[in-house]
Amino acid sequence: MFAYYYDVVPDGVVNDRWKHASSSSKFMSLKPVRAALDIMIKAAVTETGEAIRFTTKDNNLYLMVLGKLSGSKIKVKEVFLDGEARLLADGSPVMIERDGDDMVLTFTRQLDHLFVPVVLIQSMR
């Protein structure tokens, strides 16, 4: 079933917590790492109050913005991630910049009509 889904939606995200342990899942099983991630996830919001959720697949991080958006920039409060990013909906590049303790995502298009935009961050450093 997953193979079919990934053939149809190559960048899709699936709840696969029951699969065999990988190096990333072993890393996430460390209590200090998990605690730090839990704190970051619970506190992840945009400067206008939209909630941010994260999930991973392989070495990629998926950032989902929940809420009504407008414009072409999103500032995520007290979170900074680095890597190559793109909007999953159309593959367009997303620029990541640091603004103090915050992260600013700049899109090549307006986000006005996107429902839960998802940003794929690859090659995390």
WOCOR-V823140 format. One record per residue. N is the residue number from 1. RES is the residue in three letters. BURIAL is # if it has 24 or more other C-alpha atoms within 12 Angstrom, else .. Layout:
N;RES;BURIAL  N;RES;BURIAL
This chain:
1;MET;.  2;PHE;.  3;ALA;.  4;TYR;.  5;TYR;.  6;TYR;.  7;ASP;.  8;VAL;.  9;VAL;.  10;PRO;.  11;ASP;#  12;GLY;#  13;VAL;#  14;VAL;.  15;ASN;.  16;ASP;.  17;ARG;.  18;TRP;.  19;LYS;.  20;HIS;.  21;ALA;.  22;SER;.  23;SER;.  24;SER;.  25;SER;.  26;LYS;.  27;PHE;.  28;MET;.  29;SER;.  30;LEU;.  31;LYS;.  32;PRO;.  33;VAL;.  34;ARG;.  35;ALA;.  36;ALA;.  37;LEU;.  38;ASP;.  39;ILE;.  40;MET;.  41;ILE;.  42;LYS;.  43;ALA;.  44;ALA;#  45;VAL;#  46;THR;#  47;GLU;#  48;THR;.  49;GLY;.  50;GLU;.  51;ALA;#  52;ILE;#  53;ARG;#  54;PHE;#  55;THR;#  56;THR;#  57;LYS;#  58;ASP;.  59;ASN;.  60;ASN;#  61;LEU;#  62;TYR;#  63;LEU;#  64;MET;#  65;VAL;#  66;LEU;.  67;GLY;.  68;LYS;.  69;LEU;#  70;SER;.  71;GLY;.  72;SER;.  73;LYS;#  74;ILE;#  75;LYS;#  76;VAL;#  77;LYS;#  78;GLU;.  79;VAL;#  80;PHE;#  81;LEU;#  82;ASP;.  83;GLY;#  84;GLU;#  85;ALA;#  86;ARG;#  87;LEU;#  88;LEU;#  89;ALA;.  90;ASP;.  91;GLY;.  92;SER;.  93;PRO;.  94;VAL;#  95;MET;#  96;ILE;#  97;GLU;#  98;ARG;.  99;ASP;.  100;GLY;.  101;ASP;.  102;ASP;.  103;MET;#  104;VAL;#  105;LEU;#  106;THR;#  107;PHE;#  108;THR;.  109;ARG;.  110;GLN;.  111;LEU;#  112;ASP;.  113;HIS;.  114;LEU;.  115;PHE;.  116;VAL;#  117;PRO;#  118;VAL;#  119;VAL;#  120;LEU;#  121;ILE;#  122;GLN;#  123;SER;.  124;MET;.  125;ARG;.
